[in-house]
Amino acid sequence: MDRKKFSAIAHRSHAFSNPISESKINMFMNHTKLNPNDKAIDIGAGTSELLIRYMEKYNISATAIELYEGSIESARNRANGRISLERIQFVNEDAKQVIDQYSTSAFRLGICIGSTHADDSSRKCKAG
């Protein structure tokens, strides 16, 4: 079975495609201070629920990088009607191939939860 498809199936009933509970995610979000001009990037974004919630809460812009096309499609469906689709960029690519195209200083928040396999994100995804 395709690993990306298997992951999507395994996470289909989860709000987030990562191993952290929703209550802990909410606690983390409440301790994050962002302004409307800030930008966030999520590497291995899954269905982008975390980015969408950050965008709803702080009115920020975001970039979601996700390899699995089915997750990007789900992300667009989730985002539609909740946030301005003009404020989020969906990148349906392998993070290893595209991450160097992004200046980490352009992002106030960098997210890579449960997707460290997407790239050496601990090194590359450090928001300024």
N, C-alpha and C positions, 0 to 999 in steps of 0.2 A: 504494500500500500504506500502511496505517496505520503511522505512525512508531513508536508504542509497540510494536506487534506486531512490526515489523521489528527493533527493538532486542532484544526478547525472543528472537527467532529467532537473531539474530546472537550473542547471549551464552549460548545454551542449553548449550553445552559448557564454559562458564567457571564456575569456582567463584564468582567475583564478577562483578557487572555493572559493571565499571569497567576502566580501562586499566592498572591496576597489577598486577604479578605477585604470585602467592601468596606467594613467598618475601619480597618486600618488605612485603606486608601483615603477614605473621607477625613480621617484624622490628619494624614499627611497633607492633603489638599488644604485643610484649614490652617495649617502651619506655614504654608507657602505664601509668600507675599509677591504678587505680580501686579503690574499696571497694564492698562489697555494697550499701550504701545509695545509691550514685551512680546517676544516670540518664543515658542517652544518647539522642540523636535522630539519625536518618539521613534526610536529605532526598533523595528520588530513590533510595530504598533497594533498588530492584530486587527480587530474591528474598530480601533481608535476610540473606544468608549472613554478612556482616561483623558485623552486630548479633548474630546468633545465636552466633557464635564469641566475641564480647566477653561475651555473657551466660554462655556456658559457662565461660569463663576466670575471670571476675570476679564472677559471680552478681549482676549489676546488673539494673536495669529499663530498658526501652527503648521508644521510639516510632519506628515506621517509617512514613514518608510516601512513598507511591508512587501515581502516577496510573494505571498500567496494572493492571487487575483481574487479569489472568492472572499477573502477577508476585506480587501479594498472595496469590493462591491457592497458588502455588508456595512462597511464604514460609511460609504456614501449614503446608503439608505438610512442609517442611524442619524447621520448629521442633517439630512434634509428636513427642514422645518424647525430644527433646534438651534442651528447656528447659521451664519452666513457662509455659504459654500465658497465665497470669494476669499474668505480668511483662512482657509485650510488648503494645503497642497497635499494631494495624495500621490505618493511616489511608489509605483508598483515595480520595484526593482530589488535586486540583491544589494543589501546595505554595503557589502564588501566592495561592490562595483561603483557605488555612487557617493559614499560618505565623504570622500575627499573633495567633492564638489561644493560642500557646505562649510562655511567658516563658522567654527564653534563660537566665535565672539559675537555672531549675529543672534545667538539664542540666549535668553535669560534662564531657560529651563531645558535641561536635557533629560530624557527618560529612556531607559532601556531595562525593563523589568521582565525577567523570565525569558529574555531573548539574547543573552550574552553570546550565544552561538552565532548571532547575526554578523558580528564583527568583534574586534577587540575594543568594544565600546567603553570599557573602563578607561582606556587610554584616549580614545578619540572623542567621546561624547562628554565633554566637560563644558557646561554652559558658563559664560562669562558674567 
